Amino acid sequence: VQLQASGGGLVQAGGSLRLTCTASGDAFYYFSYAWFRQGPGKEREGIACIGTSGRNPSYTDAVKGRFTISRDNAKNTVYLEMNSLQNEDSAVYYCAAERAGYRGSHLCFLSSDGQDHWGKGTLVTVSS
């Protein structure tokens, strides 16, 4: 599966953005998806993931309650809705896919180790 992330940009602190990850190629619904980010001088971190079921997503504590990940199997698209953005959210955001093998699973992973496919990043800059 090939992934393309988009939707990044410049936003003021407290504002919102929606990132989109569009997948093509292999069966979209057999993959779990995750969003990662890498800020300046920081390591890449997994921030949100969603299994093939589309339910019970997982979030890292830094974004819990502010970000929402969702997927639309009909559109081969994964979204990351980001609200109440803060300066520390500034980063390059990446989407990634990990083959789950079956539909209906809640499992997903915030670790980069098991991800099978990566998209190019999209830059989010949050200004004060």
C-alpha positions in Angstrom: 0.0 0.0 0.0 1.2 3.5 -0.9 0.4 6.3 1.6 0.2 10.0 1.0 -0.3 12.4 3.9 -1.6 15.9 3.4 -3.3 18.7 5.3 -0.4 20.2 7.1 0.2 23.9 7.4 0.6 26.9 9.6 -1.9 27.4 12.4 -2.2 29.6 15.5 -2.0 28.0 18.9 -5.4 26.9 20.0 -6.5 26.3 16.4 -7.3 23.1 14.5 -6.2 21.1 11.5 -7.2 17.9 9.9 -4.6 15.7 8.3 -5.5 13.2 5.7 -3.7 10.0 4.7 -4.8 8.5 1.4 -3.8 4.9 0.6 -3.6 3.2 -2.7 -2.6 -0.3 -3.8 -3.2 -3.2 -1.5 -6.4 -3.9 0.4 -6.9 -0.8 2.6 -9.1 -2.6 5.1 -6.5 -5.2 6.1 -4.2 -2.7 7.6 -4.1 -0.8 10.8 -3.0 2.8 10.5 -1.0 5.1 12.7 0.1 8.7 12.8 3.6 9.6 13.9 5.3 12.9 14.2 8.8 14.2 14.5 9.5 17.6 16.0 12.7 19.6 15.6 15.5 17.8 17.5 13.1 15.1 18.7 12.7 11.4 17.9 9.8 10.2 15.9 6.9 9.2 18.1 3.6 7.4 17.5 0.7 9.5 18.5 -2.5 7.8 17.3 -3.4 4.5 15.8 -6.6 2.7 14.7 -7.2 -1.0 13.9 -9.1 -2.6 11.1 -12.3 -2.4 13.1 -12.2 1.4 13.1 -13.1 1.4 16.8 -11.1 1.7 20.0 -8.2 3.8 18.7 -5.2 4.4 20.8 -3.4 7.7 21.6 -0.3 8.8 23.3 -0.9 10.9 26.4 0.4 14.1 24.8 -2.5 14.2 22.3 -5.3 12.3 24.2 -8.5 14.4 24.3 -7.3 16.8 21.6 -6.6 14.6 18.6 -9.0 12.1 16.9 -8.0 9.4 14.5 -10.6 7.9 12.2 -10.7 5.8 9.0 -13.1 5.7 6.0 -12.7 2.3 4.3 -14.9 3.4 1.4 -12.5 6.3 0.6 -9.2 4.5 1.5 -8.5 7.4 3.9 -7.3 7.9 7.4 -7.8 11.2 9.2 -6.2 12.9 12.1 -8.4 15.7 13.5 -6.2 17.9 15.7 -7.7 20.5 18.0 -6.4 22.8 20.7 -3.0 22.8 18.9 0.0 23.8 20.9 3.5 25.0 20.0 4.9 21.6 20.9 2.6 20.0 18.3 4.8 21.5 15.6 6.3 18.6 13.7 6.4 16.6 10.5 3.5 14.2 10.6 3.6 10.8 9.0 1.1 8.1 8.4 2.0 4.5 8.5 0.3 1.1 7.9 0.8 -2.3 9.5 -0.8 -5.4 7.9 -3.3 -6.8 10.3 -4.3 -9.8 8.3 -8.0 -9.7 9.1 -10.9 -7.2 9.5 -12.6 -6.3 12.7 -9.5 -6.1 14.9 -9.0 -3.4 17.5 -5.3 -3.9 17.6 -3.0 -1.2 16.4 0.5 -0.1 17.4 2.2 3.2 18.2 5.6 1.7 17.7 7.4 2.3 14.4 9.1 -1.0 14.5 6.2 -3.1 13.0 4.9 -0.6 10.5 5.1 -2.0 6.9 4.5 1.1 4.9 5.2 4.8 5.4 4.0 7.9 3.6 5.9 11.1 3.2 5.4 13.6 5.9 3.3 16.7 6.1 4.6 19.7 8.1 2.5 21.2 10.8 3.6 24.5 12.3 1.9 26.0 15.3 2.6 29.6 16.0 2.0 31.5 19.3 
